[in-house]
Amino acid sequence: MKKQSFKTPIEVIVANKTLGATLKTARKRRSMTQSDVAMRIGVSREVVIKAESGQSIASSSLLSMLWLYGLLRQAVDSVSDDKDVIGLSMEKTKLPERVRNKGGDNDF
């Protein structure tokens, strides 16, 4: 059986490059070297280089970099449940119009 291959969407590639540039700028604004960052978050310098060049790295390493730069809360907030417009819209269309009491115990 032939193994299916996954082609990374262009939007993801562009987002990785943009995020990498943002990480690089954040590091430089803090006057830190790639080695400083690597040492502080417990990864190799190569991981920092990969992240800044827009290559894939482990999510824990990415989140650690964001934490180090003071950007973690901002990143987490940007993907919070209340910002999931598509998901919220889909959820709303699946909600029943009425909810009926099936009998049994009432909490009130």
C-alpha positions as CSV (number, residue, x, y, z in Angstrom):
1,M,0.0,0.0,0.0
2,K,1.3,3.4,-1.0
3,K,2.0,5.8,1.9
4,Q,0.1,9.1,1.5
5,S,2.3,12.2,1.7
6,F,1.2,15.4,3.2
7,K,2.2,18.6,1.5
8,T,2.4,21.6,3.8
9,P,0.0,24.3,2.8
10,I,1.6,27.5,1.6
11,E,-0.2,29.5,4.4
12,V,1.6,27.3,7.0
13,I,5.0,27.8,5.3
14,V,4.4,31.6,5.2
15,A,3.3,31.7,8.8
16,N,6.4,29.7,9.9
17,K,8.6,32.3,8.1
18,T,6.7,35.2,9.6
19,L,6.9,33.7,13.1
20,G,10.6,33.0,12.7
21,A,11.3,36.6,11.8
22,T,9.2,37.7,14.8
23,L,11.2,35.4,17.1
24,K,14.5,36.8,15.7
25,T,13.4,40.4,16.2
26,A,12.2,39.6,19.7
27,R,15.6,38.1,20.5
28,K,17.6,41.0,19.1
29,R,15.4,43.5,20.9
30,R,16.4,41.8,24.1
31,S,20.1,41.9,23.2
32,M,20.3,38.1,23.4
33,T,22.4,35.8,21.2
34,Q,21.0,32.6,19.8
35,S,23.3,30.7,22.3
36,D,21.8,32.7,25.2
37,V,18.3,31.7,24.2
38,A,19.3,28.1,23.7
39,M,20.9,27.9,27.1
40,R,18.0,29.6,28.9
41,I,15.4,27.3,27.5
42,G,17.5,24.1,27.4
43,V,17.8,23.4,23.6
44,S,20.6,23.5,21.1
45,R,21.5,26.6,19.2
46,E,20.4,24.8,16.1
47,V,16.8,24.7,17.4
48,V,16.9,28.5,17.8
49,I,18.4,28.9,14.3
50,K,15.7,26.6,12.8
51,A,12.9,28.5,14.6
52,E,14.2,31.9,13.4
53,S,14.5,30.7,9.8
54,G,10.9,29.4,9.8
55,Q,11.6,25.7,10.0
56,S,9.5,23.3,12.1
57,I,10.6,22.8,15.7
58,A,9.0,21.0,18.7
59,S,6.0,23.0,20.0
60,S,7.5,22.9,23.5
61,S,10.7,24.6,22.2
62,L,8.6,27.3,20.4
63,L,6.4,27.9,23.5
64,S,9.6,28.1,25.6
65,M,11.0,30.8,23.3
66,L,7.7,32.8,23.5
67,W,7.8,32.5,27.3
68,L,11.4,33.7,27.4
69,Y,10.5,36.8,25.4
70,G,7.3,37.5,27.4
71,L,5.1,36.7,24.5
72,L,3.5,33.4,25.7
73,R,0.3,34.8,27.1
74,Q,-0.3,36.9,24.0
75,A,0.2,33.8,21.8
76,V,-2.1,31.7,23.9
77,D,-4.7,34.4,24.1
78,S,-4.7,34.7,20.3
79,V,-5.9,31.1,19.9
80,S,-8.4,31.1,22.8
81,D,-11.8,29.5,22.4
82,D,-13.6,32.8,22.1
83,K,-11.5,33.7,19.1
84,D,-12.4,30.5,17.2
85,V,-15.0,32.2,15.0
86,I,-15.4,29.3,12.6
87,G,-15.7,26.7,15.4
88,L,-18.2,28.9,17.3
89,S,-20.3,29.4,14.2
90,M,-20.3,25.6,13.5
91,E,-21.2,24.9,17.1
92,K,-24.1,27.3,17.0
93,T,-25.6,25.7,13.9
94,K,-25.6,22.3,15.7
95,L,-27.4,23.5,18.9
96,P,-31.0,22.3,19.2
97,E,-33.7,24.9,18.9
98,R,-35.4,23.6,22.1
99,V,-34.3,21.5,25.0
100,R,-36.9,19.3,26.6
101,N,-37.0,17.8,30.0
102,K,-36.6,14.1,29.8
103,G,-38.1,13.6,33.2
104,G,-36.1,12.2,36.1
105,D,-34.2,14.2,38.7
106,N,-34.2,18.0,38.5
107,D,-31.4,19.8,40.1
108,F,-33.7,22.7,41.1
